[in-house]
Amino acid sequence: MTTTAALSVGQIAPEFRLRGPGGQFVTLSEYRGRKNVVVAFYPLAFSPVCSHQLPDLEKDTRRIEALDGVVLGISVDSYYANEAFARSLGLSFPLLSDFDRSVSERWGLLIPERHYSQRALFVVDKQGRIAYADVAPTTSQVPSKTALIEALERLR
C-alpha cells in the first residue's frame, strides 16, 4: 500500500470544494472562523467497515456540535452513492464526493493502486489548521473517536 504522507497537526488544511447531498457544493473554508470541522475520510460507501464507522460517528454528532464542531464525511464515491449511503445509515451529517480523488491525494491519503483513500479522522480548527489527525494503519481499522472528542474539548 503506497500513499504520500498524510497531513499532520499544525499544518493548514488544504481547501476543498466537493459535491454533497443533492449535488450541492460544500467547501472547507465556509466553516473558517465559525466551526471546528471533523473530516472523516472513509474508503467506500456500502462497504462493511464504513457501514459500521459512520453510524458510530453519528452517535457522537450532538457531542461534536456541543463542542462547536461539524462533521463532514469524504469518500471517492459519487455524490449519488454517498447520498444513498447516508440515507441508508440515517446519517445527519453530509457525505462528500471526492470522485476525482484530488482531495484524498492532497491530504496524503490516496492509495493509488486501490483508487480510494485511507480511513482517517481529522479536526480542522476554526483557523483552518489541523488540530488532530488519526490515520488508520489499514482500511479495516477505525481511528479513535474518543481521542477525536478529546481534541475538540482542548479547542474550547
FIDO-390499 format. One record per residue: residue in one letter; residue number from 1; y, z, x of N, C-alpha, C in turn; chain. Coordinates in steps of 0.001 Angstrom, whole numbers. Each point is the difference from the previous one (the first is absolute). Layout:
! FIDO-390499
SITE   type   seq      n.c2      n.c3      n.c1     ca.c2     ca.c3     ca.c1      c.c2      c.c3      c.c1   mol
SITE      a   NUM         Y         Z         X         Y         Z         X         Y         Z         X     A
...
! end
This chain:
! FIDO-390499
SITE   type   seq      n.c2      n.c3      n.c1     ca.c2     ca.c3     ca.c1      c.c2      c.c3      c.c1   mol
SITE      m     1     -1178         0       849      1178         0      -849      1238         0       892     A
SITE      t     2       802     -1048       -74      1206       -98       806      1233        93      -888     A
SITE      t     3       944       822       417      1288       115      -682      1051       223      1068     A
SITE      t     4      1251      -176      -386      1079       382       892       250      1491      -220     A
SITE      a     5       827       607       806       263      1432      -142       781       274     -1279     A
SITE      a     6      -499       954      -777       677       389     -1239      1303       710       331     A
SITE      l     7       887        25      -956      1271       700       161      -249      1487       212     A
SITE      s     8       932       636       686      -158      1433       248      1242       760      -461     A
SITE      v     9      -149      1305       -86      1072       878      -462      1254      -223       851     A
SITE      g    10      1133      -106      -672      1293      -182       661       485     -1436         2     A
SITE      q    11      -903      -945      -163       405     -1401       -24       657      -341     -1330     A
SITE      i    12       885      -994        37       570      -526     -1240     -1094      -809      -698     A
SITE      a    13      -180       245     -1280     -1007      -731      -773       485     -1426      -244     A
SITE      p    14      -818      -991       304       399     -1384      -264       203      -243     -1499     A
SITE      e    15      1057      -700      -310       313      -336     -1389     -1096      -872      -584     A
SITE      f    16      -197       109     -1296      -863      -939      -705       599      -329     -1362     A
SITE      r    17      -390     -1149      -489       362      -471     -1341     -1265      -633      -565     A
SITE      l    18      -672       758      -858     -1308      -411      -499       -19       -18     -1521     A
SITE      r    19      -843      -859      -539      -153       -62     -1460      -893      1143      -484     A
SITE      g    20       477       622     -1076      -746      1071      -633      -316      -362     -1433     A
SITE      p    21       -79      1015      -861      -350      -251     -1402       911     -1046      -643     A
SITE      g    22      -625      -913      -727       753     -1054      -674       622     -1014       931     A
SITE      g    23      -355        45      1281       570      -928       972      1380       387       481     A
SITE      q    24       481      1174      -416      1322       462       429       -40       397      1471     A
SITE      f    25      1085      -306       712        72       370      1407       387      1461       153     A
SITE      v    26      -619       638       990       317      1374       383       305       -39      1483     A
SITE      t    27      1083       678       401       354        77      1415       -37      1452       448     A
SITE      l    28      -263       201      1260        36      1351       559      1435       522         1     A
SITE      s    29       951      -877       319      1396       425       141       626       480     -1303     A
SITE      e    30      -565      -360     -1148       587       469     -1261      -119      1521      -150     A
SITE      y    31      -854       630       791      -164      1451       -57       800       733      1074     A
SITE      r    32       563      -752       951       722       623      1109      1151       848      -531     A
SITE      g    33        86      1222       531      1049       935      -397      -279       705     -1315     A
SITE      r    34     -1072      -405      -699      -287       578     -1320     -1334       730       -72     A
SITE      k    35     -1043      -577       589     -1359       534      -132      -769      -127      1305     A
SITE      n    36      -922       930       220     -1014      -162      1029     -1072      -903      -605     A
SITE      v    37      -561      -879       800      -963      -966      -523     -1365       214       654     A
SITE      v    38     -1001       232      -825     -1383        44       460      -524     -1424      -110     A
SITE      v    39      -380      -573      1131      -538     -1355        34     -1496       126       275     A
SITE      a    40      -788      -416      -985     -1457        95        94      -586     -1400       154     A
SITE      f    41      -456      -327      1206      -679     -1273       230     -1478       178      -332     A
SITE      y    42      -533      -936      -763     -1421        18      -320      -519     -1423       178     A
SITE      p    43     -1241      -155       447      -499     -1334       348      -102      -978     -1173     A
SITE      l    44      -721       363     -1064      -279      -972     -1049      -110       652     -1374     A
SITE      a    45       655      -592      -973      -111       463     -1380     -1455      -114      -462     A
SITE      f    46      -390       910      -842     -1318        51      -626     -1134       311       970     A
SITE      s    47       306       375      1245     -1064       407       917      -295      1486      -234     A
SITE      p    48     -1203       451       343      -400      1364      -341       895      1104       577     A
SITE      v    49       326       -65      1284       802      1076       598      1422       -16      -558     A
SITE      c    50       574     -1181      -176      1345      -103      -581        12       510     -1430     A
SITE      s    51     -1084      -231      -723      -108       451     -1384       -97      1519       -95     A
SITE      h    52      -293       648      1112         1      1469        77      1330       504       567     A
SITE      q    53       490      -657      1053      1202       457       709      1234        13      -898     A
SITE      l    54       245     -1076      -710      1246      -108      -765        56       965     -1193     A
SITE      p    55     -1073       189      -769        62      1018     -1048       176      1410       570     A
SITE      d    56      -561       239      1181       186      1305       635      1474       207       371     A
SITE      l    57       655     -1049       464      1425        70       298       809       169     -1291     A
SITE      e    58      -433      -648     -1056       666       126     -1303        62      1461      -456     A
SITE      k    59     -1049       762       302       -48      1418      -398      1176       789       571     A
SITE      d    60       567      -461      1119      1096       716       644      1360      -662      -180     A
SITE      t    61       113      -991      -872      1298      -677      -145      1083       945      -517     A
SITE      r    62      -336       902      -884      1025       954      -490       487       894      1131     A
SITE      r    63      -911       445       832       374       829      1160       874      -823       952     A
SITE      i    64      -371     -1232       238       776      -880       881      1392      -226      -583     A
SITE      e    65        87      -246     -1293      1298      -189      -654       844      1266        73     A
SITE      a    66      -632      1172      -127       717      1274       111       554       200      1417     A
SITE      l    67      -620      -651       971       461        60      1390       917     -1186       323     A
SITE      d    68       583      -593     -1037       957     -1098       122      -616     -1250       613     A
SITE      g    69     -1242      -272      -414      -694     -1167       520      -469      -936     -1093     A
SITE      v    70      -316     -1208       412      -637     -1005      -854     -1182      -566       768     A
SITE      v    71      -958      -539      -734     -1185      -599       612        16     -1502      -236     A
SITE      l    72      -292      -760      1057      -180     -1446       -85     -1322      -341       677     A
SITE      g    73      -887      -660      -706     -1244      -463       591       160     -1443       451     A
SITE      i    74      -641      -349      1115        92     -1370       526     -1392      -480       399     A
SITE      s    75      -342     -1219      -472     -1222      -665       449       282     -1493       131     A
SITE      v    76      -978      -713       530       149     -1444       184      -386      -785     -1255     A
SITE      d    77      -363       698     -1059      -369      -656     -1252      1231      -592      -672     A
SITE      s    78      -216      -936      -923      1107      -561      -767       585      1078      -908     A
SITE      y    79      1234      -202      -430       575      1006      -894      -723         7     -1339     A
SITE      y    80      -608     -1108      -388      -796       -37     -1230     -1205       949       127     A
SITE      a    81      -715      -105      1113     -1164       865       223       421      1459        89     A
SITE      n    82      1105       257       726       474      1382       128       416       582     -1345     A
SITE      e    83       627      -814      -824       414       470     -1317     -1224       364      -846     A
SITE      a    84     -1027      -825        27     -1236       285      -737      -699      1228       567     A
SITE      f    85         9       126      1329      -623      1150       665       715      1287      -390     A
SITE      a    86      1324         5        57       777      1187      -364      -257       386     -1455     A
SITE      r    87       -38      -987      -859      -249       255     -1421     -1400       596      -195     A
SITE      s    88      -995      -540       699     -1380       491      -142      -152      1437       489     A
SITE      l    89       843       385       961       -62      1360       559       964       962      -679     A
SITE      g    90       886      -512      -846       990       850      -658      1057       528       950     A
SITE      l    91       420      -822       951       986       428       994      1416       -86      -556     A
SITE      s    92       829       961       375      1405       -15      -430       908      -601      1061     A
SITE      f    93      -499      -166      1213       820      -561      1078      -351     -1476       208     A
SITE      p    94       965      -787       499      -234     -1436       156      -883      -342      1202     A
SITE      l    95      -816     -1024      -196      -782      -584      1081       650     -1335       347     A
SITE      l    96       312      -173      1276       757     -1160       461      -902      -972       755     A
SITE      s    97       330     -1274      -101      -802     -1063       585       562      -483      1337     A
SITE      d    98      -768       225      1046       297      -541      1328      -904     -1215       218     A
SITE      f    99       101      -945      -922      -925     -1136       -40        18      -823      1286     A
SITE      d   100      1161      -116       642        64      -773      1255      -303       862      1225     A
SITE      r   101      -271      1275      -220      -415       957      1035      1083       331      1023     A
SITE      s   102      1223      -422      -231      1076       212       976       390      1470       128     A
SITE      v   103       -25       741     -1090       360      1419        62     -1104       778       721     A
SITE      s   104     -1239      -274      -344     -1116       660       693        77      -257      1502     A
SITE      e   105       386     -1211       366       114      -343      1417      1169       736       649     A
SITE      r   106      1185       -20      -640      1172       680       577      -198      1504       109     A
SITE      w   107      -776       571      -891      -249      1441        28     -1178       341       921     A
SITE      g   108      -572     -1020       660     -1071       216       975     -1345       335      -615     A
SITE      l   109      -250      -471     -1221     -1211       389      -716      -955     -1142      -302     A
SITE      l   110       411     -1228       221      -834     -1143      -355     -1245       -67       896     A
SITE      i   111     -1132      -189      -630     -1257      -258       714      -233     -1506      -141     A
SITE      p   112       413      -791       995        12     -1461      -150     -1343      -610      -384     A
SITE      e   113     -1068       482       609     -1301      -611      -291      -511       328     -1409     A
SITE      r   114       593       999      -640      -404       350     -1371      1037      -435     -1031     A
SITE      h   115      1194      -350       461      1080      -486      -868       530      1058      -962     A
SITE      y   116      -158      1263       338       595      1069      -787       464      1111       933     A
SITE      s   117       674      1005      -573       587      1056       826      -943      1187       143     A
SITE      q   118       323       831       972      -644      1297       114       469       867     -1164     A
SITE      r   119      -675      1092      -208       396       972     -1009       936       992       684     A
SITE      a   120      1191       217      -584       986       859       655       949       616     -1018     A
SITE      l   121       554      1147       369      1054       653      -766      1195       223       922     A
SITE      f   122      1178      -325      -504      1246       239       718       971       711      -935     A
SITE      v   123       879       805       593      1177       488      -716      1199      -577       723     A
SITE      v   124       830      -709      -746      1256      -532       519      1093       888      -586     A
SITE      d   125       776       641       866      1030       914      -493      1197      -767      -569     A
SITE      k   126       941       729      -538      1149      -620      -670       870      -813       952     A
SITE      q   127      -121       241      1302       757      -766       989      -767     -1242       468     A
SITE      g   128     -1220      -187      -520      -775     -1187       353      -890       157      1212     A
SITE      r   129      -197      1235       464      -870       252      1156     -1374       481      -450     A
SITE      i   130     -1000      -328       803     -1347       495      -254       -11      1501       308     A
SITE      a   131      -294       803     -1010       -60      1456       155     -1442       494        89     A
SITE      y   132      -930      -845      -412     -1418       355        25      -790     -1294        45     A
SITE      a   133     -1057       -10       794      -876     -1174        98     -1431       464       200     A
SITE      d   134      -894      -530      -807     -1424       298       124      -764     -1289      -277     A
SITE      v   135      -554      -577      1043      -789     -1220      -120     -1459       393       153     A
SITE      a   136      -793      -280     -1007     -1422       357        37      -704      -788      1106     A
SITE      p   137      -923       641       709      -711      -693      1079      -858     -1160      -486     A
SITE      t   138      -481        77     -1242      -755     -1102      -596       486      -167     -1438     A
SITE      t   139      -270     -1159      -583       444      -227     -1372      -838       781     -1016     A
SITE      s   140     -1095       594       427      -807       807      -917       464      1456       -36     A
SITE      q   141       951       352       846       554      1350        16      1378        -3      -657     A
SITE      v   142       384      1149      -572      1265       126      -717       898       989       750     A
SITE      p   143      1266      -367       249       925       918       673       222      1280      -824     A
SITE      s   144       449      1038       683       176      1317      -611      1192        73      -944     A
SITE      k   145      -288       300     -1233      1055       180      -999       700      1351       204     A
SITE      t   146      -732      1013       460       576      1324       243      1091       -85      1066     A
SITE      a   147      -286      -686      1096       987      -149      1078      1210      -803      -485     A
SITE      l   148      -222      -958      -886      1091      -786      -572       955       907      -785     A
SITE      i   149      -531       860      -846       807       926      -798       772       942       929     A
SITE      e   150      -658       484      1036       670       882       971      1174      -710       669     A
SITE      a   151      -178     -1276       317      1087      -779       619      1175      -122      -949     A
SITE      l   152      -268      -232     -1281      1085       -72      -987       702      1342      -144     A
SITE      e   153      -763      1084        51       608      1344      -104       932       263      1174     A
SITE      r   154      -356      -472      1181       855       177      1181      1324      -767      -125     A
SITE      l   155        35     -1035      -813      1216      -807      -164      1014       648      -963     A
SITE      r   156      -416      1031      -694       929       661      -946      1159       621       698     A
! end
